[in-house]
Amino acid sequence: MNHHPHDKKWIEGQLSMIPAKNKQRIIDAYSNRFAEIERENKGEINAKSLARRECNTRLRLCVDKVLES
């Protein structure tokens, strides 16, 4: 999975709150988007920071949505 190394425990914590049936789809979406943002911003100093912020926000919102349903 593509992610910032400092986010591993936080991501695992978020994923632990959702049903197993949803996890792989969410992991794949997070990883793919992280890699896409890094590619789009290749050579920029803050590429990982941009990817980290967007993907973690998306993950948090996704987990909230799954828990609401």
PyMOL commands that set and color helices and strands:
alter all, ss='L'
color gray80, all
select helices_A, chain A and resi 5-15+20-40+47-68
alter helices_A, ss='H'
color red, helices_A
deselect
rebuild
show_as cartoon
